[in-house]
């Protein structure tokens, strides 16, 4: 029997655990899952004979190393900042490791040691990063293998609410970490390349500089730029590509309304507000509006919106921004923390809601003196609030890669990510069986080179 150790049993681990348990009899696996919430682990194992529930501090090396020593492979679903320490333990104990998170510089630095230990440390094999890499590399390799040259690559991903559960004027609900949504885009300008020109979008312009796209059957989406698009030229082997852009998707109107929060200063996380525990949504909003004798908060907010954005007013009214009786009750809070409290209270998933994961790639390439365009889109709807689309699209690639490593079908060693054909081809094929599939369309463009 081979032993799989999963560190962390949070939301994104649900589908991972289910898949491994469903295949554990066939492949003779024992699935050991640790979380500080032992009852959560027991619910997810659901009494399966090959599942073992554990509870210890997985962030403590002394507590986790005895379990890593027993394991044939470790899957770290811990917050990304803890992966490197887990990786060092796995190198010492010669145990393969999988994480769905971005490869940090510290993780890259472990490549030589991992190879010397004879193990693979597979990173970036969730959804974004993960499925985005695999689906993009499939098409890039197909273009390159026939002699084509990629001239433009644009890629977008978004965790959204499924159409049947979309019942609010923001066309959005939290399907992932709310804090990450509130502070998205901060900390520096987003950078990409457009026709060989470097473009920079500062935070205060990020939600105004949008790209509109359409996906058959699902309508329109707006994309705003991610912080880093440039590093993917090397990752994808398209170092000289004239255009590369990676972005996040929202429904039309969301970004324009979100930009109002940014302009007001409500997404700032750099300072604490006085007496924040006593602020209501109304007094919180008023703190960012000027004093105007005999002008109500509503009127001052309309003035701030100006005529060209008054159509957004109802979105803020629906959020309860003008409610003045109930304190937000968040002590020593930054503006971003208070805004998060308001949003979470209103944009929480209802019990029967389903989430939706949308991914969209657009390629342009040259081949035999003609220009071509390929679009590749994937829309996945969650099953319920345990096996969400986010859980499925993060957990299933991790689980399939685990199976490939344990079965000896993945030979790579060292610190790596899933951009090789022998990795992405079987994973993408199996994901299709779980309704995670891409629809590709290719057209020849009118202009000749």
C-alpha positions as CSV (number, residue, x, y, z in Angstrom):
1,X,0.0,0.0,0.0
2,X,1.3,3.5,-0.9
3,X,0.6,6.4,1.4
4,X,-0.6,9.9,0.4
5,X,-0.3,12.6,3.0
6,X,-2.4,15.7,2.4
7,X,-1.6,18.8,4.5
8,X,-4.7,20.9,4.8
9,X,-8.4,20.0,4.3
10,X,-9.8,23.4,3.4
11,X,-12.3,24.1,0.6
12,X,-9.9,23.6,-2.3
13,X,-9.0,20.1,-0.9
14,X,-12.6,18.7,-1.1
15,X,-12.4,17.4,-4.7
16,X,-8.8,16.3,-4.3
17,X,-9.7,14.1,-1.3
18,X,-12.8,12.6,-3.0
19,X,-10.8,11.7,-6.1
20,X,-8.0,10.0,-4.2
21,X,-10.4,8.0,-2.0
22,X,-12.5,6.9,-5.1
23,X,-9.3,5.5,-6.7
24,X,-7.7,4.2,-3.5
25,X,-9.1,0.7,-3.7
26,X,-8.0,0.2,-7.3
27,X,-4.5,1.5,-6.7
28,X,-4.1,0.4,-3.0
29,X,-3.6,3.8,-1.5
30,X,-3.9,5.0,2.0
31,X,-5.0,8.7,2.1
32,X,-3.9,10.5,5.3
33,X,-5.3,14.0,5.7
34,X,-4.2,16.4,8.4
35,X,-6.0,19.6,9.5
36,X,-6.3,21.4,12.9
37,X,-10.1,20.8,12.5
38,X,-10.3,17.0,12.9
39,X,-14.1,17.1,12.4
40,X,-13.6,18.7,9.0
41,X,-11.3,16.0,8.0
42,X,-13.7,13.3,9.1
43,X,-16.5,14.8,7.1
44,X,-14.4,14.8,4.0
45,X,-13.2,11.3,4.5
46,X,-16.8,10.2,5.1
47,X,-15.8,7.0,6.8
48,X,-13.9,5.6,3.9
49,X,-11.8,2.5,4.8
50,X,-8.7,3.9,3.1
51,X,-8.9,7.4,4.7
52,X,-7.1,8.4,7.9
53,X,-8.0,11.6,9.8
54,X,-5.1,13.4,11.5
55,X,-4.9,16.5,13.6
56,X,-1.6,18.2,14.4
57,X,0.1,21.5,13.6
58,X,1.2,20.9,10.0
59,X,3.1,24.2,10.1
60,X,5.5,22.7,12.7
61,X,8.3,20.7,11.1
62,X,8.8,18.5,14.2
63,X,5.1,17.5,14.1
64,X,4.8,16.9,10.3
65,X,8.2,15.2,9.6
66,X,7.2,11.8,11.2
67,X,4.1,11.7,8.9
68,X,6.2,12.8,5.8
69,X,8.6,10.0,6.6
70,X,5.7,7.5,6.3
71,X,4.4,8.9,3.1
72,X,5.2,8.1,-0.6
73,X,4.0,11.5,-1.6
74,X,3.0,14.7,0.1
75,X,0.3,17.2,-1.1
76,X,0.6,20.6,0.5
77,X,-2.7,22.5,0.5
78,X,-1.3,24.9,3.1
79,X,-1.0,28.7,2.4
80,X,1.7,29.2,-0.2
81,X,4.2,30.8,2.2
82,X,4.7,27.5,4.0
83,X,5.4,25.3,0.9
84,X,9.2,25.9,1.0
85,X,9.6,24.6,4.5
86,X,7.5,21.5,3.6
87,X,9.7,21.1,0.5
88,X,12.9,21.1,2.6
89,X,11.5,18.3,4.8
90,X,10.5,16.3,1.7
91,X,14.0,16.7,0.3
92,X,15.6,15.5,3.5
93,X,13.2,12.5,3.6
94,X,13.3,11.9,-0.2
95,X,9.5,12.2,-0.5
96,X,7.8,13.6,-3.6
97,X,5.8,16.8,-3.2
98,X,2.9,18.5,-5.0
99,X,1.6,22.0,-4.4
100,X,-0.9,24.0,-6.5
101,X,0.8,27.4,-5.8
102,X,3.2,29.6,-7.7
103,X,6.9,28.6,-7.7
104,X,8.6,31.2,-5.5
105,X,12.3,32.2,-5.9
106,X,13.0,30.2,-2.7
107,X,11.3,27.1,-4.1
108,X,13.3,27.4,-7.4
109,X,16.5,27.5,-5.4
110,X,15.7,24.0,-4.2
111,X,15.8,22.4,-7.7
112,X,19.3,21.0,-7.4
113,X,18.7,19.6,-4.0
114,X,15.5,18.0,-5.1
115,X,17.2,16.4,-8.1
116,X,20.0,15.1,-5.9
117,X,17.3,13.6,-3.6
118,X,15.7,11.9,-6.6
119,X,12.3,13.6,-6.0
120,X,9.9,15.7,-7.9
121,X,8.4,18.9,-6.5
122,X,5.5,19.7,-8.8
123,X,4.1,23.2,-8.4
124,X,1.5,25.3,-10.2
125,X,-0.8,22.4,-10.9
126,X,-4.1,23.8,-9.7
127,X,-6.3,26.0,-11.9
128,X,-4.6,29.4,-12.1
129,X,-1.8,28.5,-12.0
130,X,-2.2,25.0,-13.4
131,X,-4.9,24.4,-16.0
132,X,-4.0,27.7,-17.6
133,X,-0.4,26.5,-18.2
134,X,-1.5,23.1,-19.5
135,X,-4.2,24.3,-21.8
136,X,-2.0,27.1,-23.2
137,X,1.1,24.9,-23.7
138,X,-1.0,22.4,-25.6
139,X,-1.9,25.0,-28.2
140,X,1.5,26.7,-28.2
141,X,3.3,23.4,-28.8
142,X,0.9,22.5,-31.6
143,X,1.6,25.8,-33.3
144,X,5.3,25.5,-32.9
145,X,5.5,21.9,-33.9
146,X,4.0,22.7,-37.3
147,X,6.4,25.6,-37.9
148,X,4.1,28.5,-36.8
149,X,5.2,31.5,-34.8
150,X,3.1,32.8,-31.9
151,X,2.6,36.6,-32.3
152,X,0.1,37.2,-29.6
153,X,-1.1,35.4,-26.4
154,X,-3.8,36.7,-24.1
155,X,-5.1,34.7,-21.2
156,X,-7.9,35.3,-18.7
157,X,-9.4,33.5,-15.7
158,X,-12.1,34.3,-13.2
159,X,-13.9,32.7,-10.3
160,X,-17.5,33.9,-10.6
161,X,-21.0,33.0,-9.7
162,X,-22.9,30.6,-12.0
163,X,-25.7,32.2,-14.1
164,X,-28.4,30.3,-12.3
165,X,-27.2,31.8,-8.9
166,X,-26.5,35.3,-10.2
167,X,-29.1,37.3,-8.4
168,X,-27.5,40.6,-7.4
169,X,-26.6,43.8,-9.3
170,X,-22.9,43.2,-8.9
171,X,-23.1,39.9,-10.8
172,X,-20.6,38.6,-8.3
173,X,-20.3,36.6,-5.1
174,X,-17.2,35.5,-3.2
175,X,-16.2,32.0,-4.3
176,X,-12.6,32.4,-3.0
177,X,-10.7,34.4,-0.4
178,X,-12.6,37.8,0.0
179,X,-9.5,39.6,1.2
180,X,-7.6,38.7,-2.0
181,X,-10.5,40.3,-4.0
182,X,-10.5,43.5,-1.9
183,X,-6.7,44.1,-2.3
184,X,-6.4,42.8,-5.8
185,X,-4.0,44.7,-8.0
186,X,-2.2,46.6,-5.2
187,X,1.5,46.8,-4.7
188,X,2.7,48.0,-8.1
189,X,1.8,48.5,-11.7
190,X,0.5,45.7,-13.9
191,X,2.8,45.2,-16.8
192,X,2.3,43.5,-20.2
193,X,3.5,43.8,-23.8
194,X,1.3,45.1,-26.7
195,X,2.9,45.0,-30.2
196,X,6.4,45.1,-28.7
197,X,5.6,48.0,-26.5
198,X,5.8,47.7,-22.7
199,X,2.6,48.9,-21.1
200,X,2.1,49.7,-17.4
201,X,-1.2,50.1,-15.6
202,X,-1.0,51.7,-12.2
203,X,-3.5,50.5,-9.5
204,X,-5.6,53.7,-9.8
205,X,-6.2,53.0,-13.5
206,X,-6.4,49.2,-13.3
207,X,-10.2,48.8,-13.3
208,X,-10.7,51.3,-16.0
209,X,-8.4,49.7,-18.6
210,X,-10.5,46.7,-19.6
211,X,-10.7,44.2,-22.4
212,X,-14.2,42.9,-23.4
213,X,-14.7,39.4,-24.6
214,X,-17.6,37.1,-25.3
215,X,-18.0,33.4,-24.6
216,X,-20.7,31.5,-26.5
217,X,-23.6,30.6,-24.2
218,X,-22.3,32.7,-21.3
219,X,-22.2,36.3,-22.7
220,X,-19.8,39.1,-22.0
221,X,-16.9,39.5,-19.6
222,X,-14.4,42.2,-18.8
223,X,-10.8,41.5,-18.1
224,X,-8.3,43.6,-16.2
225,X,-4.6,43.1,-16.2
226,X,-2.8,40.8,-13.7
227,X,0.4,42.1,-12.0
228,X,2.8,40.0,-14.0
229,X,2.4,38.9,-17.6
230,X,6.0,39.2,-18.7
231,X,7.5,36.1,-16.9
232,X,5.2,33.9,-18.9
233,X,7.2,34.5,-22.1
234,X,10.0,32.3,-20.7
235,X,7.7,29.9,-19.0
236,X,5.8,29.2,-22.3
237,X,8.9,29.3,-24.6
238,X,7.7,32.4,-26.5
239,X,10.4,34.8,-25.4
240,X,10.1,37.1,-28.4
241,X,6.3,37.2,-28.6
242,X,5.2,40.8,-29.5
243,X,2.0,40.7,-27.4
244,X,1.4,38.9,-24.1
245,X,-1.4,39.8,-21.6
246,X,-2.8,37.9,-18.6
247,X,-5.9,39.1,-16.9
248,X,-8.8,38.4,-14.4
249,X,-12.4,38.2,-15.5
250,X,-15.5,39.9,-14.1
251,X,-18.9,40.5,-15.5
252,X,-19.4,43.9,-17.2
253,X,-20.1,46.8,-14.8
254,X,-18.3,45.2,-11.9
255,X,-14.9,46.8,-12.6
256,X,-16.4,50.3,-13.1
257,X,-18.2,50.0,-9.8
258,X,-15.2,48.6,-8.0
259,X,-13.1,51.6,-9.3
260,X,-15.4,53.8,-7.2
261,X,-14.2,52.1,-4.0
262,X,-10.6,52.6,-5.2
263,X,-11.1,56.3,-5.9
264,X,-12.7,56.8,-2.5
265,X,-9.8,55.1,-0.8
266,X,-11.8,52.2,0.7
267,X,-9.5,49.5,-0.5
268,X,-6.5,51.0,1.3
269,X,-5.0,48.5,3.8
270,X,-2.0,50.6,4.9
271,X,-3.6,52.3,8.0
272,X,-6.2,51.9,10.7
273,X,-9.3,54.0,11.1
274,X,-10.2,55.7,14.3
275,X,-13.0,54.1,16.3
276,X,-13.5,51.6,13.5
277,X,-15.6,49.2,15.6
278,X,-18.3,52.0,15.9
279,X,-18.5,52.8,12.2
280,X,-21.6,51.9,10.3
281,X,-21.5,51.4,6.5
282,X,-23.0,55.0,6.2
283,X,-20.4,56.6,8.5
284,X,-17.6,54.6,6.8
285,X,-18.7,55.9,3.4
286,X,-19.1,59.5,4.8
287,X,-15.5,59.4,6.1
288,X,-14.3,59.5,2.5
289,X,-16.7,62.2,1.3
290,X,-16.3,65.9,1.9
291,X,-18.3,67.9,4.5
292,X,-21.2,69.6,2.9
293,X,-23.7,71.5,5.1
294,X,-27.3,70.2,4.6
295,X,-26.1,67.6,2.0
296,X,-27.0,64.0,2.8
297,X,-24.5,61.2,2.3
298,X,-26.6,60.0,-0.6
299,X,-26.4,63.4,-2.3
300,X,-22.6,63.7,-1.7
301,X,-22.1,60.2,-3.1
302,X,-24.1,61.1,-6.2
303,X,-21.9,64.2,-6.6
304,X,-18.8,61.9,-6.3
305,X,-20.2,59.6,-9.0
306,X,-20.9,62.5,-11.4
307,X,-23.5,62.2,-14.1
308,X,-21.5,59.7,-16.2
309,X,-21.6,57.1,-13.4
310,X,-24.9,57.6,-11.7
311,X,-26.1,54.3,-13.3
312,X,-23.8,52.6,-10.7
313,X,-25.7,54.1,-7.7
314,X,-28.1,51.2,-7.2
315,X,-25.2,48.8,-6.8
316,X,-24.0,50.7,-3.7
317,X,-27.5,51.1,-2.4
318,X,-28.0,47.3,-2.7
319,X,-24.8,46.7,-0.7
320,X,-26.2,48.8,2.2
321,X,-23.7,51.5,2.0
322,X,-26.2,54.1,3.3
323,X,-27.3,52.0,6.3
324,X,-26.6,53.9,9.4
325,X,-27.8,51.9,12.4
326,X,-25.7,48.7,12.6
327,X,-22.0,49.1,13.6
328,X,-19.6,47.1,11.4
329,X,-17.9,46.0,14.7
330,X,-14.4,45.5,13.3
331,X,-11.9,47.0,15.8
332,X,-8.6,48.5,14.8
333,X,-9.6,48.0,11.1
334,X,-8.1,49.4,7.9
335,X,-10.5,50.7,5.2
336,X,-9.9,47.5,3.3
337,X,-11.0,45.4,6.3
338,X,-14.2,47.4,6.8
339,X,-15.0,47.2,3.1
340,X,-14.4,43.4,3.2
341,X,-16.9,43.1,6.1
342,X,-19.6,45.0,4.2
343,X,-19.0,42.9,1.0
344,X,-18.9,39.6,2.7
345,X,-22.2,40.2,4.5
346,X,-23.9,40.9,1.1
347,X,-22.0,38.8,-1.4
348,X,-21.9,35.5,0.5
349,X,-23.0,32.4,-1.3
350,X,-26.5,31.3,-0.5
351,X,-26.9,27.6,0.5
352,X,-27.9,26.4,-2.9
353,X,-25.7,28.7,-5.0
354,X,-23.1,27.3,-7.5
355,X,-19.9,28.9,-8.5
356,X,-18.4,29.1,-12.0
357,X,-14.8,29.1,-13.2
358,X,-14.1,30.7,-16.6
359,X,-10.9,30.5,-18.5
360,X,-10.2,32.0,-21.9
361,X,-7.1,32.0,-24.2
362,X,-6.6,33.9,-27.4
363,X,-3.7,33.2,-29.7
364,X,-2.5,34.7,-32.9
365,X,0.2,33.1,-35.0
366,X,1.9,33.2,-38.4
367,X,2.2,30.2,-40.6
368,X,3.2,30.0,-44.3
369,X,2.7,33.7,-44.8
370,X,-0.8,33.7,-43.3
371,X,-2.1,34.9,-40.0
372,X,-4.4,32.8,-37.8
373,X,-6.4,33.2,-34.6
374,X,-7.3,30.5,-32.0
375,X,-9.6,31.0,-29.1
376,X,-9.8,28.4,-26.3
377,X,-12.5,28.7,-23.6
378,X,-13.5,26.6,-20.6
379,X,-16.5,27.2,-18.4
380,X,-17.1,24.9,-15.4
381,X,-20.0,25.1,-13.0
382,X,-19.7,23.8,-9.5
383,X,-21.7,20.8,-8.1
384,X,-22.5,22.4,-4.7
385,X,-20.8,24.3,-2.0
386,X,-18.5,21.4,-1.0
387,X,-17.5,20.3,-4.5
388,X,-17.3,23.8,-6.0
389,X,-15.9,24.6,-9.4
390,X,-13.0,26.2,-7.6
391,X,-12.4,23.0,-5.6
392,X,-12.8,20.8,-8.7
393,X,-10.5,22.8,-10.9
394,X,-7.8,23.2,-8.2
395,X,-8.1,19.7,-6.7
396,X,-8.5,17.4,-9.7
397,X,-5.3,18.3,-11.5
398,X,-3.4,17.9,-8.3
399,X,-5.1,14.5,-7.8
400,X,-4.4,13.3,-11.3
401,X,-0.7,14.3,-11.0
402,X,-0.5,12.4,-7.8
403,X,-1.7,9.3,-9.5
404,X,0.7,9.7,-12.3
405,X,3.7,10.1,-9.9
406,X,2.7,7.1,-7.8
407,X,2.2,5.0,-10.9
408,X,5.5,5.9,-12.3
409,X,4.1,7.8,-15.3
410,X,5.7,11.1,-14.4
411,X,9.5,10.9,-14.6
412,X,10.5,14.5,-14.0
413,X,12.7,15.3,-11.0
414,X,13.4,18.5,-9.3
415,X,11.3,21.7,-8.9
416,X,9.0,21.8,-11.9
417,X,5.6,22.8,-13.3
418,X,3.2,21.1,-15.7
419,X,4.3,22.5,-19.1
420,X,5.7,19.3,-20.7
421,X,3.5,17.4,-23.1
422,X,3.9,14.1,-21.2
423,X,2.4,15.9,-18.1
424,X,-0.4,18.0,-19.6
425,X,-1.7,15.6,-22.2
426,X,-3.0,12.9,-19.8
427,X,-4.2,15.4,-17.3
428,X,-6.2,17.5,-19.8
429,X,-7.7,14.3,-21.2
430,X,-8.9,13.1,-17.8
431,X,-10.2,16.5,-16.8
432,X,-12.5,16.3,-19.8
433,X,-14.2,13.3,-18.1
434,X,-15.0,15.7,-15.2
435,X,-16.5,18.3,-17.5
436,X,-13.5,20.5,-17.4
437,X,-12.9,20.9,-21.2
438,X,-11.8,23.5,-23.6
439,X,-13.6,24.6,-26.7
440,X,-11.2,25.7,-29.4
441,X,-12.0,27.7,-32.5
442,X,-9.5,28.6,-35.2
443,X,-10.0,31.2,-38.0
444,X,-7.7,32.5,-40.7
445,X,-7.3,36.3,-40.5
446,X,-7.9,38.4,-43.5
447,X,-4.6,40.3,-43.6
448,X,-1.6,38.7,-45.2
449,X,1.9,39.2,-43.8
